[in-house]
Structures are given as C-alpha cells and as structure tokens.
C-alpha cells in the first residue's frame, strides 16, 4: 500500500497526525535522515519529500497541506534564536 499521511487541526483545535504503516515508515526515514547538512524536508500534497493527503478524516477537520520539518542544533539556535533555549 502507498504511504498515507494526513495532517489536520481537529474541531477542538488539536493537531493530529494520521499515518498508515507505510506513512509512518516514510516519516521516520525522513526524520532519521535529518542532519547538519540535510536540515529540513517538506510536507505537501504534490510529489515532494513527504507527500501528504488532501482527504480529511472528518468533515470539520482543517487540513494542513503544506509544512516543513526543520532540524536545529543548539549552537544554531543560540546564535539565531536564543529565546527558544532554556
């Protein structure tokens, strides 16, 4: 079966990530590939790093069709975004 990943905000305002086994494996593979030299990947409904579904599970879900996962080293954030560190 093809990877299926659905991202949404439900009616309670909560983020949800729906995955079939192939979608889980793809997402984990992309997460494990993140590094200093490969610091992000894209999520979108068109062919991309990680393709996401445009079919909501519920009629009142707000789909999130475009996103980016960013890998951050503490040294980078200390320099560029120090307010996010403790």
Rosetta blueprint (number, residue, H / E / L):
1 X L
2 X L
3 X L
4 X L
5 X E
6 X E
7 X E
8 X E
9 X E
10 X L
11 X L
12 X L
13 X L
14 X L
15 X E
16 X E
17 X E
18 X E
19 X E
20 X L
21 X H
22 X H
23 X H
24 X H
25 X H
26 X H
27 X H
28 X H
29 X H
30 X H
31 X H
32 X H
33 X L
34 X L
35 X L
36 X L
37 X L
38 X L
39 X L
40 X E
41 X E
42 X E
43 X E
44 X E
45 X L
46 X L
47 X L
48 X L
49 X L
50 X E
51 X E
52 X L
53 X L
54 X L
55 X L
56 X L
57 X L
58 X L
59 X L
60 X L
61 X L
62 X E
63 X E
64 X L
65 X L
66 X E
67 X E
68 X E
69 X E
70 X E
71 X L
72 X L
73 X L
74 X H
75 X H
76 X H
77 X H
78 X H
79 X H
80 X H
81 X L
82 X H
83 X H
84 X H
85 X L
86 X L
